[in-house]
Amino acid sequence: MAIETKQEYLERVLAMEKPKCPHCNQEMQLWESPPISFSDGLGWGSPYLFLCFNDECPLYTQGWEEIEENYAHRASMRCFNYPGTEQYECMPVFSPMGAKGQIIDNEVLAQEEMLKEQTKKGFSILAECYTTKDGVTAMSLLSDACEPMRVRIKAAEMLGDIAEVEAIEPLRCMKAANQKLQEAIDHAVDQIHERHFTRECPFCAEIIKRRAKICKNCGKEVAGE
């Protein structure tokens, strides 16, 4: 089962209708969870949440007095929602600006839109690569760290279908920090070998026929290896 990346999750959340706060009926804002533990120490449970930042919300306005009376702390509460669910909970804030630094604003949305366009363009180029069996361009997209991750993963998958054995060495030399991308690269190498009935010599790493018993490059016996 494929693991959903943070980027893929954000794209899915952006397509959702924003919920309304059950305390004030105002539209909630998309918020990025900070990389710190919360509540039971297990984290926020989601990289993105919907938060109510209405300063007139009863939960927020009344929270200052209630928390100070009950816990002797200067704090209040804001309502948050787990995207795609009906689950609403309360988050403590310690100033009027608390948590506002992680609001997903218009600039972030513009960057997201730009990423979508880059991804769309990359997929279009890859579609042409598949039709023309252009492994060179596909390899270039895979190697370009500036390309969207989805484009690079798709390029790796495509190379498994169209690339020649010469592509194996540069693929083997790639070390991706992203786990899904590295898995796609490794799988592409396996597919190329499968299509060409080849494998790599366990001693010299040169490409040899799958049924070879002696490596033609280093002369070592590879039967059964």
C-alpha positions as CSV (number, residue, x, y, z in Angstrom):
1,M,0.0,0.0,0.0
2,A,1.5,3.3,-1.1
3,I,2.2,5.9,1.6
4,E,0.6,9.3,0.9
5,T,3.1,12.1,0.9
6,K,2.6,15.4,2.7
7,Q,2.3,17.1,-0.6
8,E,-0.4,14.7,-1.8
9,Y,-2.3,15.1,1.5
10,L,-2.2,18.9,1.1
11,E,-3.6,18.7,-2.4
12,R,-6.4,16.5,-1.1
13,V,-7.2,18.8,1.8
14,L,-7.2,21.9,-0.5
15,A,-9.9,20.3,-2.6
16,M,-12.1,20.0,0.5
17,E,-14.8,22.4,1.5
18,K,-13.7,24.4,4.6
19,P,-15.7,23.4,7.7
20,K,-17.4,26.0,9.9
21,C,-16.6,26.3,13.6
22,P,-19.3,24.7,15.7
23,H,-19.0,27.5,18.3
24,C,-19.3,30.6,16.1
25,N,-20.3,29.2,12.6
26,Q,-17.4,31.0,10.9
27,E,-15.4,29.4,8.2
28,M,-12.2,27.8,9.5
29,Q,-8.7,28.3,8.1
30,L,-6.3,25.8,6.8
31,W,-3.4,25.4,9.3
32,E,-0.1,23.5,9.1
33,S,0.8,21.5,12.2
34,P,4.1,22.5,13.7
35,P,6.8,19.7,14.2
36,I,6.2,19.5,17.9
37,S,4.3,17.0,20.1
38,F,0.8,17.8,21.4
39,S,-1.4,16.4,24.1
40,D,-0.3,12.8,24.6
41,G,3.1,13.4,22.9
42,L,2.2,11.5,19.8
43,G,1.8,14.5,17.6
44,W,-1.1,16.3,16.0
45,G,-2.4,13.3,14.1
46,S,-2.4,15.2,10.8
47,P,0.1,17.5,9.0
48,Y,-2.7,20.0,8.3
49,L,-5.8,21.0,10.3
50,F,-8.6,23.5,10.0
51,L,-8.6,26.1,12.8
52,C,-11.0,28.8,13.8
53,F,-9.2,32.1,14.1
54,N,-12.3,34.2,14.7
55,D,-11.4,36.5,17.6
56,E,-15.1,36.9,18.4
57,C,-15.7,33.1,18.7
58,P,-17.3,32.4,22.1
59,L,-14.8,29.5,22.8
60,Y,-11.9,31.9,22.3
61,T,-13.4,35.0,24.1
62,Q,-14.6,33.1,27.1
63,G,-11.6,30.8,27.3
64,W,-9.3,33.5,28.7
65,E,-11.4,33.9,31.8
66,E,-12.2,30.2,32.3
67,I,-8.6,29.0,32.0
68,E,-7.4,31.7,34.3
69,E,-10.0,30.9,36.9
70,N,-9.6,27.1,36.7
71,Y,-5.8,26.8,36.0
72,A,-4.3,30.2,36.9
73,H,-2.8,30.5,33.4
74,R,-3.1,33.2,30.9
75,A,-4.4,31.2,27.9
76,S,-7.5,30.5,25.8
77,M,-8.7,27.9,23.3
78,R,-9.3,27.8,19.6
79,C,-11.4,25.1,17.9
80,F,-9.8,22.8,15.3
81,N,-11.0,20.1,13.0
82,Y,-9.3,17.1,11.5
83,P,-9.8,17.4,7.7
84,G,-12.4,15.2,6.1
85,T,-14.0,14.4,9.5
86,E,-16.6,15.7,11.9
87,Q,-14.1,15.6,14.8
88,Y,-13.6,19.0,16.5
89,E,-11.3,19.6,19.4
90,C,-9.8,22.5,21.3
91,M,-6.2,23.8,21.1
92,P,-4.7,26.0,23.8
93,V,-3.2,29.4,22.7
94,F,-1.3,31.7,25.0
95,S,-1.6,35.0,23.1
96,P,-3.9,36.6,20.4
97,M,-1.2,35.7,17.9
98,G,-0.9,32.1,19.1
99,A,-0.8,29.6,16.2
100,K,-1.3,32.2,13.5
101,G,2.2,31.6,12.2
102,Q,1.1,28.3,10.6
103,I,-1.9,29.6,8.7
104,I,-1.8,28.5,5.0
105,D,-2.2,31.9,3.3
106,N,-2.7,33.0,-0.3
107,E,1.0,33.0,-1.0
108,V,1.2,29.3,0.0
109,L,-1.8,28.6,-2.1
110,A,-0.2,30.4,-5.1
111,Q,2.9,28.2,-4.7
112,E,0.7,25.2,-4.6
113,E,-1.0,26.2,-7.8
114,M,2.4,26.7,-9.4
115,L,3.4,23.2,-8.3
116,K,0.3,21.8,-9.9
117,E,1.2,23.5,-13.2
118,Q,4.8,22.2,-13.0
119,T,3.4,18.7,-12.3
120,K,1.0,19.0,-15.2
121,K,3.8,20.1,-17.6
122,G,6.0,17.3,-16.4
123,F,3.4,14.6,-16.9
124,S,2.7,16.0,-20.4
125,I,6.5,15.7,-21.3
126,L,6.5,12.1,-19.9
127,A,3.5,11.2,-22.0
128,E,5.5,12.2,-25.1
129,C,8.5,10.3,-23.7
130,Y,6.5,7.1,-23.4
131,T,5.1,7.5,-27.0
132,T,8.6,8.1,-28.5
133,K,10.5,5.8,-26.1
134,D,12.6,8.8,-25.1
135,G,14.5,7.5,-22.1
136,V,17.0,10.3,-22.1
137,T,14.4,13.0,-21.4
138,A,12.7,10.8,-18.8
139,M,16.1,10.3,-17.1
140,S,16.6,14.0,-17.1
141,L,13.3,14.7,-15.4
142,L,14.1,12.0,-12.8
143,S,17.5,13.5,-12.1
144,D,16.3,17.1,-11.7
145,A,15.7,17.8,-8.0
146,C,13.7,20.9,-9.0
147,E,11.0,18.8,-10.6
148,P,7.9,18.0,-8.5
149,M,8.3,14.7,-6.6
150,R,5.3,13.2,-8.4
151,V,6.9,13.9,-11.8
152,R,10.2,12.3,-10.7
153,I,8.5,9.2,-9.4
154,K,6.5,8.9,-12.6
155,A,9.7,9.3,-14.6
156,A,11.3,6.4,-12.7
157,E,8.3,4.2,-13.2
158,M,8.3,5.0,-16.9
159,L,12.0,4.2,-17.3
160,G,11.2,0.7,-16.0
161,D,9.0,0.3,-19.1
162,I,11.0,1.9,-21.8
163,A,14.7,2.2,-20.8
164,E,17.5,0.1,-22.2
165,V,20.1,-1.7,-20.0
166,E,22.4,1.4,-20.3
167,A,20.1,3.2,-18.0
168,I,20.8,0.8,-15.1
169,E,24.1,2.2,-14.1
170,P,22.9,5.8,-13.7
171,L,19.8,4.6,-11.9
172,R,22.0,2.5,-9.5
173,C,24.1,5.6,-8.8
174,M,21.0,7.7,-7.7
175,K,20.4,7.9,-4.0
176,A,17.1,9.6,-3.3
177,A,16.2,11.0,0.1
178,N,12.5,10.4,-0.6
179,Q,11.6,6.7,0.2
180,K,8.9,6.5,-2.5
181,L,11.2,7.8,-5.1
182,Q,14.0,5.4,-4.1
183,E,11.6,2.5,-4.3
184,A,10.5,3.6,-7.8
185,I,14.1,3.8,-8.9
186,D,14.9,0.3,-7.5
187,H,11.8,-1.1,-9.1
188,A,12.7,0.4,-12.5
189,V,16.1,-1.3,-12.4
190,D,14.3,-4.6,-11.7
191,Q,11.9,-4.1,-14.5
192,I,14.7,-3.3,-17.0
193,H,16.5,-6.4,-16.1
194,E,13.3,-8.4,-16.4
195,R,12.6,-7.0,-19.9
196,H,16.1,-7.7,-21.2
197,F,16.7,-11.0,-19.4
198,T,19.8,-9.6,-17.7
199,R,21.2,-9.2,-14.2
200,E,24.3,-7.7,-12.5
201,C,27.4,-9.6,-11.7
202,P,27.7,-9.9,-7.9
203,F,31.5,-9.4,-8.2
204,C,32.1,-6.6,-10.7
205,A,28.5,-5.2,-11.1
206,E,28.6,-5.4,-14.9
207,I,25.5,-6.4,-16.8
208,I,25.4,-10.0,-17.8
209,K,22.8,-12.4,-19.2
210,R,20.5,-13.8,-16.6
211,R,21.5,-17.4,-17.5
212,A,25.2,-16.7,-17.7
213,K,27.4,-19.1,-15.6
214,I,30.7,-17.2,-16.1
215,C,30.9,-13.4,-16.1
216,K,32.3,-12.2,-19.4
217,N,33.8,-9.1,-17.7
218,C,35.6,-10.4,-14.6
219,G,35.7,-14.2,-15.4
220,K,34.1,-15.1,-12.0
221,E,31.7,-18.0,-11.8
222,V,28.2,-16.6,-11.3
223,A,26.1,-19.7,-11.6
224,G,23.6,-19.8,-8.8
225,E,24.6,-16.3,-7.6
